[in-house]
Amino acid sequence: GKGIFGYKKITEWEKNKPFVLDKSLLKWNSDSDKIPRSICKEECGIGEVKQGDHCCWVCVKCEENQYVDINKCIKCPQGFGPNENKTSCLKLTIEFMTFNSPFTLIPIIFSTLGIILTIYIIYIFIRYNETPIIKASGRELCYVLLAGILASYLVTFFLVTKPNFASCLLLRFGFSTSLTICLSALFTKTNRLSRIFNNSIKQVRQASYVSPKSQLVICGSIISVQVVAIFIWISISPPGTSFDYDDPKRVILQCKTQNTHLAVSFLYNFFLVILCTIYAIKTRKIPENFNEARFIGFTMYSICIIWVAFIPIYFGTTAAAGTSKSPKNNYKIQLTTMAMCLSLSATVILFCLFVPKIRVVVLKPNKNVRSKSTLNKSSFKSNTQYKNSKVVLQSKCPGNFEKSLTVATVASSNSTTSSPVSAKTLIIFNLLSLNYKQSCLKVQVGNKN
């Protein structure tokens, strides 16, 4: 039934006598013997302020970068954050990549191994510079390519070190230019093969600008476009350091880099990747002895996959910075991803184009010899008019040079191919690979010059 309310004596108070309360006589409207607090409302917690009248109020939480001062939320200045009790501001620790972090150690170890391997390959190329395998690979462009690979590995150290003016300046040049050097050398290689073998089918006149000097000029011109773009970028936005305050609890020291300028650099390199891939496809059916294009093609496919994966990771973490979805180590993820993408691209080029050559030079020296005829029989499938013909090479330059070759029996007359390669073209390419000047040669196959 209903409870009966009434008065009950629980204590007495007299002047000059202590006040004694017998708690056992108290009966509260709960199962606990704890005395309820007689207040209007509980006090606000840490980082909260009161809103309302003096007896009935609402506690409102301050923002992450604010502290409480006389029942007001006060914002801390940039570079400062509230202390644990939210009563004042403290200077935040400046963050940057450190060498004891896994985000730094992994790319540094990977790049260091790559640098050691690259230097070893450069040493092998210099030591065996005059051997047939090295000569036939196009030594000049190979050295350019190795320089680009070495630069790609070195960029990692500028990415993970503490930002300063020098490192930020070198990073702008190194990050874009290192990959451009590699791609320009690959493009020049595939373009040269395409012009020599494919154009000769349509034209009697041999391809021009295929000498080593011409190749270096073409390669340097392609690289210069990226270099000029970087100088323009520097003039518009000088390199230096800045602080990132997107996260109110953190201050990140970083290089001043705008994503727009970085995207333009990516587009140019991506354009070179597309060109290299197109030319690699165009030259995929050239004779086996000269077909480095298939390895270049595989290299381009791999580089495309690497950088297509990089773009959403880098720009995705940039867009999420300062939001609730932003990962705690977003800037570390960005820098580590950039370093690993460059290193992986360099590694793919190194293993696809150089390791097979080094394997022959070092482990199979018996194959590193000039054969009596480096022409491949499959190259003459549709050139049966040269069957058992005599090939005469005469020098038009000062000096005595005359060499005769006999073309071996070719495929049967019913063998066909969609893109025949002339015997004259193959002979000239053989001599060019041995550093003979095309302008000094007169080639005669049968009765044709």
VENMO-V582157 format. One record per pair of residues at least 6 apart in sequence whose C-alpha atoms are under 8 Angstrom apart, sorted by the first residue. I is the first residue (numbers start at 1). GAP is how many residues later the second one is. Records with the same first field share a line. If there is no record, write none. Layout:
I: GAP + GAP
//
This chain:
10: 11 + 12 + 15 + 16
11: 9 + 10 + 11
12: 7 + 8
13: 6 + 7
26: 7
27: 6
28: 7
40: 15 + 16
41: 14 + 15 + 16
44: 6 + 15
45: 14
46: 39 + 40
47: 14 + 15 + 20 + 21 + 38 + 39 + 40
48: 11 + 12 + 13 + 14 + 20
49: 10 + 11 + 12 + 13 + 19 + 22 + 23 + 24
50: 7 + 8 + 9 + 10 + 21
51: 6 + 7 + 8 + 9
52: 6
62: 6 + 11
63: 10
64: 18 + 184 + 185
65: 10 + 11 + 15 + 16 + 17 + 183 + 184
66: 7 + 8 + 9 + 10 + 15 + 16 + 20
67: 6 + 7 + 8 + 9 + 15 + 16 + 19 + 20 + 21 + 22
68: 6 + 18 + 19 + 20
69: 18 + 19
76: 6 + 13
78: 167
79: 12 + 13 + 166 + 171 + 172
80: 9 + 10 + 11 + 12
81: 8 + 9 + 10 + 11 + 167 + 168
82: 6 + 7 + 8
83: 6 + 7
92: 157 + 158 + 159
93: 157 + 158
94: 156 + 157 + 158 + 159
95: 155 + 156 + 157 + 158
96: 66 + 67 + 156 + 157 + 158
97: 7 + 63 + 64 + 65 + 235
98: 6 + 62 + 63 + 64
99: 6 + 61 + 62
103: 229 + 230 + 233
104: 56 + 232
107: 49 + 229 + 232 + 233 + 236
108: 48 + 49
110: 233
111: 42 + 43 + 45 + 232
112: 41
114: 36 + 39 + 229 + 233
115: 35 + 38 + 39
118: 28 + 31 + 32 + 232
119: 31
121: 233 + 237
122: 21 + 24
124: 234
125: 9
128: 6 + 233
129: 6 + 10
131: 237 + 238
132: 236 + 237 + 238 + 302
133: 224 + 228 + 235 + 236
134: 223
135: 298 + 299 + 300
136: 297 + 298
137: 296
138: 74 + 295
140: 72 + 76
141: 44 + 48 + 71 + 74 + 75
142: 43
144: 37 + 38 + 41
145: 36 + 37 + 40 + 41
146: 36
147: 34
148: 30 + 31 + 32 + 33 + 34
149: 29 + 30 + 33 + 197 + 198 + 200 + 201
150: 196
151: 23 + 27
152: 22 + 23 + 26 + 27 + 190 + 191 + 194
153: 189 + 190 + 193
155: 16 + 19 + 20 + 184
156: 183 + 184 + 186 + 187
158: 9 + 10 + 12 + 13
159: 12 + 176 + 177 + 180
160: 175 + 176
161: 6
163: 78 + 90 + 91 + 92
164: 76 + 77 + 91
165: 74 + 75 + 76
168: 71 + 72 + 73 + 87 + 88
169: 70 + 71
172: 58
173: 54 + 57
175: 167
176: 50 + 89 + 90 + 93
177: 46 + 49 + 50
179: 90 + 163
180: 43 + 46 + 89 + 92
181: 38 + 42
183: 86 + 89 + 90 + 93
184: 35 + 36 + 38 + 39 + 88
185: 34
186: 90 + 110
187: 85 + 88 + 89 + 92
188: 27 + 30 + 31
190: 86 + 89 + 90 + 93 + 103 + 106
191: 88
192: 18
193: 90
194: 85 + 88 + 89
195: 12
196: 10 + 11 + 14 + 229 + 233
197: 86 + 89 + 224 + 228 + 229
198: 85 + 221 + 223
199: 7 + 8
200: 6 + 7 + 221 + 222 + 225
201: 218 + 219 + 220 + 221
206: 219
209: 6
211: 221 + 226 + 227
226: 39 + 42
229: 36
233: 28
239: 16 + 17 + 18
240: 15 + 16
241: 12 + 13 + 14 + 15
242: 11 + 12 + 13 + 14
243: 8 + 9 + 10 + 11
244: 7 + 8 + 9 + 10
245: 6 + 7
246: 75 + 76
247: 74 + 75 + 76
273: 27 + 30 + 31
276: 20 + 21 + 24
277: 19 + 20 + 23 + 24
279: 14
280: 13 + 14 + 16 + 17
281: 12 + 13 + 16
283: 8 + 10 + 11
284: 7 + 9 + 10
285: 6
286: 93 + 135
287: 89 + 91 + 92
288: 88
289: 85 + 86 + 87
292: 61
295: 57 + 58
296: 53 + 56 + 57
298: 54
299: 49 + 50 + 53
302: 43 + 46
303: 42 + 45
306: 35 + 38 + 39
307: 34
310: 27 + 28 + 31
313: 21 + 24
314: 19 + 20 + 23 + 24
317: 9 + 10 + 13 + 14 + 16 + 17
318: 12 + 13 + 16
320: 6 + 7
321: 6 + 9
360: 7 + 8
361: 6 + 7
373: 32
374: 56
375: 51 + 52 + 55
377: 31 + 32 + 33 + 34
378: 32 + 33
379: 41 + 42 + 44
380: 30 + 31 + 40 + 41 + 42 + 43
381: 29 + 30 + 31 + 34 + 35 + 36 + 39
382: 29 + 31 + 33 + 34 + 35 + 38
383: 27 + 37 + 38 + 39 + 40
384: 26 + 27 + 28 + 29
386: 21 + 37 + 59 + 60
387: 20 + 21 + 22 + 23
388: 18 + 19 + 20 + 21
389: 17 + 18 + 56 + 57
390: 14 + 15 + 16 + 17 + 55 + 56
391: 13 + 14 + 15 + 16 + 52 + 53 + 54 + 55
392: 10 + 11 + 12 + 13 + 51 + 52 + 53
393: 9 + 10 + 11 + 48 + 49 + 50 + 51
394: 7 + 8 + 9 + 47 + 48 + 49
395: 6 + 7 + 45 + 46 + 47
396: 43 + 44 + 45 + 46
397: 43 + 44
423: 22
424: 19 + 20 + 21 + 25
427: 16
428: 10 + 15
431: 6 + 7
432: 6
442: 7
443: 6
//
